[in-house]
């Protein structure tokens, strides 16, 4: 049986590692990740990835998800540049090498 190829990527400040998922952390949440802007995530779905990150960085899930377990309205999450709200939401499937970007919503106007 042939081995399945997994991408190798480098996170700044860390050695080359095999990653499941790259997660980009916005500035307001970096105090939870010891100021890291990129962390390693794992999981077959966005929810599983968030739950895994919450075990490593307590408090992250409550900042991203509401009481019902859905993403908070003011948090936008993208997988490989695609808004998960137009995919399967919190159940969006993830694969090796996927990139998750967490972007807080910005209010404004005049």
Chimera marker file (.cmm) of the C-alpha trace (Angstrom):
<marker_set name="trace">
<marker id="1" x="0.000" y="0.000" z="0.000" r="1" g="1" b="0" radius="0.5"/>
<marker id="2" x="1.422" y="3.379" z="-1.000" r="1" g="1" b="0" radius="0.5"/>
<marker id="3" x="1.969" y="6.055" z="1.599" r="1" g="1" b="0" radius="0.5"/>
<marker id="4" x="-0.313" y="9.047" z="1.367" r="1" g="1" b="0" radius="0.5"/>
<marker id="5" x="1.501" y="12.332" z="0.702" r="1" g="1" b="0" radius="0.5"/>
<marker id="6" x="1.143" y="15.012" z="3.335" r="1" g="1" b="0" radius="0.5"/>
<marker id="7" x="2.295" y="18.567" z="2.675" r="1" g="1" b="0" radius="0.5"/>
<marker id="8" x="5.169" y="20.024" z="4.655" r="1" g="1" b="0" radius="0.5"/>
<marker id="9" x="4.903" y="23.661" z="5.534" r="1" g="1" b="0" radius="0.5"/>
<marker id="10" x="6.883" y="25.962" z="7.726" r="1" g="1" b="0" radius="0.5"/>
<marker id="11" x="5.416" y="28.227" z="10.358" r="1" g="1" b="0" radius="0.5"/>
<marker id="12" x="7.647" y="31.232" z="11.105" r="1" g="1" b="0" radius="0.5"/>
<marker id="13" x="9.688" y="30.665" z="14.247" r="1" g="1" b="0" radius="0.5"/>
<marker id="14" x="9.137" y="26.898" z="14.220" r="1" g="1" b="0" radius="0.5"/>
<marker id="15" x="10.844" y="23.977" z="12.600" r="1" g="1" b="0" radius="0.5"/>
<marker id="16" x="9.407" y="22.369" z="9.488" r="1" g="1" b="0" radius="0.5"/>
<marker id="17" x="6.509" y="20.166" z="10.573" r="1" g="1" b="0" radius="0.5"/>
<marker id="18" x="3.842" y="18.080" z="8.961" r="1" g="1" b="0" radius="0.5"/>
<marker id="19" x="0.621" y="19.950" z="9.402" r="1" g="1" b="0" radius="0.5"/>
<marker id="20" x="-2.964" y="19.017" z="9.395" r="1" g="1" b="0" radius="0.5"/>
<marker id="21" x="-4.281" y="22.562" z="9.171" r="1" g="1" b="0" radius="0.5"/>
<marker id="22" x="-2.701" y="26.016" z="9.353" r="1" g="1" b="0" radius="0.5"/>
<marker id="23" x="-4.766" y="28.425" z="11.457" r="1" g="1" b="0" radius="0.5"/>
<marker id="24" x="-4.196" y="32.181" z="11.196" r="1" g="1" b="0" radius="0.5"/>
<marker id="25" x="-5.017" y="33.981" z="14.446" r="1" g="1" b="0" radius="0.5"/>
<marker id="26" x="-6.128" y="37.639" z="14.410" r="1" g="1" b="0" radius="0.5"/>
<marker id="27" x="-4.441" y="40.182" z="16.683" r="1" g="1" b="0" radius="0.5"/>
<marker id="28" x="-7.317" y="40.382" z="19.237" r="1" g="1" b="0" radius="0.5"/>
<marker id="29" x="-7.042" y="36.619" z="19.942" r="1" g="1" b="0" radius="0.5"/>
<marker id="30" x="-3.254" y="36.323" z="20.055" r="1" g="1" b="0" radius="0.5"/>
<marker id="31" x="-3.122" y="36.778" z="23.826" r="1" g="1" b="0" radius="0.5"/>
<marker id="32" x="-4.696" y="33.293" z="23.975" r="1" g="1" b="0" radius="0.5"/>
<marker id="33" x="-2.032" y="31.785" z="21.682" r="1" g="1" b="0" radius="0.5"/>
<marker id="34" x="0.994" y="33.318" z="23.422" r="1" g="1" b="0" radius="0.5"/>
<marker id="35" x="1.086" y="36.028" z="20.712" r="1" g="1" b="0" radius="0.5"/>
<marker id="36" x="1.422" y="33.484" z="17.884" r="1" g="1" b="0" radius="0.5"/>
<marker id="37" x="-0.195" y="34.623" z="14.649" r="1" g="1" b="0" radius="0.5"/>
<marker id="38" x="-0.157" y="31.143" z="13.091" r="1" g="1" b="0" radius="0.5"/>
<marker id="39" x="-0.791" y="27.860" z="14.921" r="1" g="1" b="0" radius="0.5"/>
<marker id="40" x="-1.187" y="24.199" z="13.986" r="1" g="1" b="0" radius="0.5"/>
<marker id="41" x="-4.683" y="22.767" z="14.005" r="1" g="1" b="0" radius="0.5"/>
<marker id="42" x="-6.117" y="19.297" z="13.525" r="1" g="1" b="0" radius="0.5"/>
<marker id="43" x="-9.517" y="17.865" z="12.818" r="1" g="1" b="0" radius="0.5"/>
<marker id="44" x="-11.720" y="16.682" z="10.009" r="1" g="1" b="0" radius="0.5"/>
<marker id="45" x="-14.117" y="19.612" z="10.469" r="1" g="1" b="0" radius="0.5"/>
<marker id="46" x="-13.803" y="23.237" z="11.490" r="1" g="1" b="0" radius="0.5"/>
<marker id="47" x="-15.562" y="22.408" z="14.772" r="1" g="1" b="0" radius="0.5"/>
<marker id="48" x="-13.086" y="19.612" z="15.566" r="1" g="1" b="0" radius="0.5"/>
<marker id="49" x="-10.212" y="21.965" z="14.763" r="1" g="1" b="0" radius="0.5"/>
<marker id="50" x="-11.612" y="24.701" z="17.035" r="1" g="1" b="0" radius="0.5"/>
<marker id="51" x="-12.193" y="22.207" z="19.859" r="1" g="1" b="0" radius="0.5"/>
<marker id="52" x="-8.622" y="20.934" z="19.525" r="1" g="1" b="0" radius="0.5"/>
<marker id="53" x="-7.254" y="24.460" z="19.572" r="1" g="1" b="0" radius="0.5"/>
<marker id="54" x="-9.366" y="25.249" z="22.643" r="1" g="1" b="0" radius="0.5"/>
<marker id="55" x="-7.692" y="22.374" z="24.508" r="1" g="1" b="0" radius="0.5"/>
<marker id="56" x="-4.313" y="23.864" z="23.624" r="1" g="1" b="0" radius="0.5"/>
<marker id="57" x="-5.369" y="27.514" z="23.993" r="1" g="1" b="0" radius="0.5"/>
<marker id="58" x="-8.217" y="27.666" z="26.556" r="1" g="1" b="0" radius="0.5"/>
<marker id="59" x="-10.850" y="30.308" z="25.884" r="1" g="1" b="0" radius="0.5"/>
<marker id="60" x="-10.481" y="30.307" z="22.110" r="1" g="1" b="0" radius="0.5"/>
<marker id="61" x="-13.703" y="28.405" z="21.401" r="1" g="1" b="0" radius="0.5"/>
<marker id="62" x="-15.859" y="30.709" z="23.550" r="1" g="1" b="0" radius="0.5"/>
<marker id="63" x="-14.521" y="33.682" z="21.602" r="1" g="1" b="0" radius="0.5"/>
<marker id="64" x="-15.393" y="32.043" z="18.269" r="1" g="1" b="0" radius="0.5"/>
<marker id="65" x="-18.612" y="30.132" z="19.020" r="1" g="1" b="0" radius="0.5"/>
<marker id="66" x="-21.862" y="31.073" z="20.735" r="1" g="1" b="0" radius="0.5"/>
<marker id="67" x="-23.864" y="29.055" z="23.291" r="1" g="1" b="0" radius="0.5"/>
<marker id="68" x="-25.395" y="26.919" z="20.531" r="1" g="1" b="0" radius="0.5"/>
<marker id="69" x="-21.970" y="25.970" z="19.150" r="1" g="1" b="0" radius="0.5"/>
<marker id="70" x="-22.306" y="28.053" z="15.983" r="1" g="1" b="0" radius="0.5"/>
<marker id="71" x="-19.836" y="30.724" z="14.906" r="1" g="1" b="0" radius="0.5"/>
<marker id="72" x="-20.489" y="34.103" z="16.473" r="1" g="1" b="0" radius="0.5"/>
<marker id="73" x="-21.943" y="36.687" z="14.093" r="1" g="1" b="0" radius="0.5"/>
<marker id="74" x="-18.973" y="39.016" z="14.466" r="1" g="1" b="0" radius="0.5"/>
<marker id="75" x="-16.416" y="36.318" z="13.586" r="1" g="1" b="0" radius="0.5"/>
<marker id="76" x="-15.685" y="35.453" z="9.953" r="1" g="1" b="0" radius="0.5"/>
<marker id="77" x="-13.839" y="32.225" z="9.200" r="1" g="1" b="0" radius="0.5"/>
<marker id="78" x="-12.367" y="31.308" z="5.845" r="1" g="1" b="0" radius="0.5"/>
<marker id="79" x="-11.031" y="27.944" z="4.710" r="1" g="1" b="0" radius="0.5"/>
<marker id="80" x="-8.628" y="28.320" z="1.806" r="1" g="1" b="0" radius="0.5"/>
<marker id="81" x="-10.052" y="31.792" z="1.189" r="1" g="1" b="0" radius="0.5"/>
<marker id="82" x="-13.706" y="30.658" z="1.118" r="1" g="1" b="0" radius="0.5"/>
<marker id="83" x="-16.180" y="31.942" z="3.723" r="1" g="1" b="0" radius="0.5"/>
<marker id="84" x="-17.448" y="28.943" z="5.721" r="1" g="1" b="0" radius="0.5"/>
<marker id="85" x="-20.894" y="30.545" z="6.027" r="1" g="1" b="0" radius="0.5"/>
<marker id="86" x="-21.336" y="29.745" z="2.326" r="1" g="1" b="0" radius="0.5"/>
<marker id="87" x="-20.048" y="26.200" z="2.827" r="1" g="1" b="0" radius="0.5"/>
<marker id="88" x="-21.075" y="23.971" z="5.725" r="1" g="1" b="0" radius="0.5"/>
<marker id="89" x="-20.488" y="26.487" z="8.509" r="1" g="1" b="0" radius="0.5"/>
<marker id="90" x="-18.906" y="25.015" z="11.614" r="1" g="1" b="0" radius="0.5"/>
<marker id="91" x="-19.138" y="21.560" z="9.995" r="1" g="1" b="0" radius="0.5"/>
<marker id="92" x="-16.998" y="22.577" z="6.990" r="1" g="1" b="0" radius="0.5"/>
<marker id="93" x="-14.627" y="19.711" z="6.225" r="1" g="1" b="0" radius="0.5"/>
<marker id="94" x="-10.880" y="20.224" z="6.524" r="1" g="1" b="0" radius="0.5"/>
<marker id="95" x="-7.993" y="18.334" z="4.996" r="1" g="1" b="0" radius="0.5"/>
<marker id="96" x="-4.206" y="18.217" z="5.291" r="1" g="1" b="0" radius="0.5"/>
<marker id="97" x="-2.649" y="21.517" z="4.289" r="1" g="1" b="0" radius="0.5"/>
<marker id="98" x="-5.874" y="23.539" z="4.485" r="1" g="1" b="0" radius="0.5"/>
<marker id="99" x="-5.575" y="27.083" z="5.766" r="1" g="1" b="0" radius="0.5"/>
<marker id="100" x="-8.103" y="28.514" z="8.214" r="1" g="1" b="0" radius="0.5"/>
<marker id="101" x="-8.208" y="32.291" z="8.633" r="1" g="1" b="0" radius="0.5"/>
<marker id="102" x="-10.116" y="33.833" z="11.524" r="1" g="1" b="0" radius="0.5"/>
<marker id="103" x="-11.131" y="37.417" z="10.802" r="1" g="1" b="0" radius="0.5"/>
<marker id="104" x="-13.054" y="39.566" z="13.276" r="1" g="1" b="0" radius="0.5"/>
<marker id="105" x="-15.851" y="41.532" z="11.620" r="1" g="1" b="0" radius="0.5"/>
<marker id="106" x="-15.247" y="45.249" z="11.358" r="1" g="1" b="0" radius="0.5"/>
<marker id="107" x="-18.104" y="47.669" z="11.924" r="1" g="1" b="0" radius="0.5"/>
<marker id="108" x="-17.979" y="51.109" z="10.495" r="1" g="1" b="0" radius="0.5"/>
<marker id="109" x="-19.719" y="53.741" z="8.549" r="1" g="1" b="0" radius="0.5"/>
<marker id="110" x="-20.362" y="57.411" z="8.666" r="1" g="1" b="0" radius="0.5"/>
<link id1="1" id2="2" r="1" g="1" b="0" radius="0.2"/>
<link id1="2" id2="3" r="1" g="1" b="0" radius="0.2"/>
<link id1="3" id2="4" r="1" g="1" b="0" radius="0.2"/>
<link id1="4" id2="5" r="1" g="1" b="0" radius="0.2"/>
<link id1="5" id2="6" r="1" g="1" b="0" radius="0.2"/>
<link id1="6" id2="7" r="1" g="1" b="0" radius="0.2"/>
<link id1="7" id2="8" r="1" g="1" b="0" radius="0.2"/>
<link id1="8" id2="9" r="1" g="1" b="0" radius="0.2"/>
<link id1="9" id2="10" r="1" g="1" b="0" radius="0.2"/>
<link id1="10" id2="11" r="1" g="1" b="0" radius="0.2"/>
<link id1="11" id2="12" r="1" g="1" b="0" radius="0.2"/>
<link id1="12" id2="13" r="1" g="1" b="0" radius="0.2"/>
<link id1="13" id2="14" r="1" g="1" b="0" radius="0.2"/>
<link id1="14" id2="15" r="1" g="1" b="0" radius="0.2"/>
<link id1="15" id2="16" r="1" g="1" b="0" radius="0.2"/>
<link id1="16" id2="17" r="1" g="1" b="0" radius="0.2"/>
<link id1="17" id2="18" r="1" g="1" b="0" radius="0.2"/>
<link id1="18" id2="19" r="1" g="1" b="0" radius="0.2"/>
<link id1="19" id2="20" r="1" g="1" b="0" radius="0.2"/>
<link id1="20" id2="21" r="1" g="1" b="0" radius="0.2"/>
<link id1="21" id2="22" r="1" g="1" b="0" radius="0.2"/>
<link id1="22" id2="23" r="1" g="1" b="0" radius="0.2"/>
<link id1="23" id2="24" r="1" g="1" b="0" radius="0.2"/>
<link id1="24" id2="25" r="1" g="1" b="0" radius="0.2"/>
<link id1="25" id2="26" r="1" g="1" b="0" radius="0.2"/>
<link id1="26" id2="27" r="1" g="1" b="0" radius="0.2"/>
<link id1="27" id2="28" r="1" g="1" b="0" radius="0.2"/>
<link id1="28" id2="29" r="1" g="1" b="0" radius="0.2"/>
<link id1="29" id2="30" r="1" g="1" b="0" radius="0.2"/>
<link id1="30" id2="31" r="1" g="1" b="0" radius="0.2"/>
<link id1="31" id2="32" r="1" g="1" b="0" radius="0.2"/>
<link id1="32" id2="33" r="1" g="1" b="0" radius="0.2"/>
<link id1="33" id2="34" r="1" g="1" b="0" radius="0.2"/>
<link id1="34" id2="35" r="1" g="1" b="0" radius="0.2"/>
<link id1="35" id2="36" r="1" g="1" b="0" radius="0.2"/>
<link id1="36" id2="37" r="1" g="1" b="0" radius="0.2"/>
<link id1="37" id2="38" r="1" g="1" b="0" radius="0.2"/>
<link id1="38" id2="39" r="1" g="1" b="0" radius="0.2"/>
<link id1="39" id2="40" r="1" g="1" b="0" radius="0.2"/>
<link id1="40" id2="41" r="1" g="1" b="0" radius="0.2"/>
<link id1="41" id2="42" r="1" g="1" b="0" radius="0.2"/>
<link id1="42" id2="43" r="1" g="1" b="0" radius="0.2"/>
<link id1="43" id2="44" r="1" g="1" b="0" radius="0.2"/>
<link id1="44" id2="45" r="1" g="1" b="0" radius="0.2"/>
<link id1="45" id2="46" r="1" g="1" b="0" radius="0.2"/>
<link id1="46" id2="47" r="1" g="1" b="0" radius="0.2"/>
<link id1="47" id2="48" r="1" g="1" b="0" radius="0.2"/>
<link id1="48" id2="49" r="1" g="1" b="0" radius="0.2"/>
<link id1="49" id2="50" r="1" g="1" b="0" radius="0.2"/>
<link id1="50" id2="51" r="1" g="1" b="0" radius="0.2"/>
<link id1="51" id2="52" r="1" g="1" b="0" radius="0.2"/>
<link id1="52" id2="53" r="1" g="1" b="0" radius="0.2"/>
<link id1="53" id2="54" r="1" g="1" b="0" radius="0.2"/>
<link id1="54" id2="55" r="1" g="1" b="0" radius="0.2"/>
<link id1="55" id2="56" r="1" g="1" b="0" radius="0.2"/>
<link id1="56" id2="57" r="1" g="1" b="0" radius="0.2"/>
<link id1="57" id2="58" r="1" g="1" b="0" radius="0.2"/>
<link id1="58" id2="59" r="1" g="1" b="0" radius="0.2"/>
<link id1="59" id2="60" r="1" g="1" b="0" radius="0.2"/>
<link id1="60" id2="61" r="1" g="1" b="0" radius="0.2"/>
<link id1="61" id2="62" r="1" g="1" b="0" radius="0.2"/>
<link id1="62" id2="63" r="1" g="1" b="0" radius="0.2"/>
<link id1="63" id2="64" r="1" g="1" b="0" radius="0.2"/>
<link id1="64" id2="65" r="1" g="1" b="0" radius="0.2"/>
<link id1="65" id2="66" r="1" g="1" b="0" radius="0.2"/>
<link id1="66" id2="67" r="1" g="1" b="0" radius="0.2"/>
<link id1="67" id2="68" r="1" g="1" b="0" radius="0.2"/>
<link id1="68" id2="69" r="1" g="1" b="0" radius="0.2"/>
<link id1="69" id2="70" r="1" g="1" b="0" radius="0.2"/>
<link id1="70" id2="71" r="1" g="1" b="0" radius="0.2"/>
<link id1="71" id2="72" r="1" g="1" b="0" radius="0.2"/>
<link id1="72" id2="73" r="1" g="1" b="0" radius="0.2"/>
<link id1="73" id2="74" r="1" g="1" b="0" radius="0.2"/>
<link id1="74" id2="75" r="1" g="1" b="0" radius="0.2"/>
<link id1="75" id2="76" r="1" g="1" b="0" radius="0.2"/>
<link id1="76" id2="77" r="1" g="1" b="0" radius="0.2"/>
<link id1="77" id2="78" r="1" g="1" b="0" radius="0.2"/>
<link id1="78" id2="79" r="1" g="1" b="0" radius="0.2"/>
<link id1="79" id2="80" r="1" g="1" b="0" radius="0.2"/>
<link id1="80" id2="81" r="1" g="1" b="0" radius="0.2"/>
<link id1="81" id2="82" r="1" g="1" b="0" radius="0.2"/>
<link id1="82" id2="83" r="1" g="1" b="0" radius="0.2"/>
<link id1="83" id2="84" r="1" g="1" b="0" radius="0.2"/>
<link id1="84" id2="85" r="1" g="1" b="0" radius="0.2"/>
<link id1="85" id2="86" r="1" g="1" b="0" radius="0.2"/>
<link id1="86" id2="87" r="1" g="1" b="0" radius="0.2"/>
<link id1="87" id2="88" r="1" g="1" b="0" radius="0.2"/>
<link id1="88" id2="89" r="1" g="1" b="0" radius="0.2"/>
<link id1="89" id2="90" r="1" g="1" b="0" radius="0.2"/>
<link id1="90" id2="91" r="1" g="1" b="0" radius="0.2"/>
<link id1="91" id2="92" r="1" g="1" b="0" radius="0.2"/>
<link id1="92" id2="93" r="1" g="1" b="0" radius="0.2"/>
<link id1="93" id2="94" r="1" g="1" b="0" radius="0.2"/>
<link id1="94" id2="95" r="1" g="1" b="0" radius="0.2"/>
<link id1="95" id2="96" r="1" g="1" b="0" radius="0.2"/>
<link id1="96" id2="97" r="1" g="1" b="0" radius="0.2"/>
<link id1="97" id2="98" r="1" g="1" b="0" radius="0.2"/>
<link id1="98" id2="99" r="1" g="1" b="0" radius="0.2"/>
<link id1="99" id2="100" r="1" g="1" b="0" radius="0.2"/>
<link id1="100" id2="101" r="1" g="1" b="0" radius="0.2"/>
<link id1="101" id2="102" r="1" g="1" b="0" radius="0.2"/>
<link id1="102" id2="103" r="1" g="1" b="0" radius="0.2"/>
<link id1="103" id2="104" r="1" g="1" b="0" radius="0.2"/>
<link id1="104" id2="105" r="1" g="1" b="0" radius="0.2"/>
<link id1="105" id2="106" r="1" g="1" b="0" radius="0.2"/>
<link id1="106" id2="107" r="1" g="1" b="0" radius="0.2"/>
<link id1="107" id2="108" r="1" g="1" b="0" radius="0.2"/>
<link id1="108" id2="109" r="1" g="1" b="0" radius="0.2"/>
<link id1="109" id2="110" r="1" g="1" b="0" radius="0.2"/>
</marker_set>
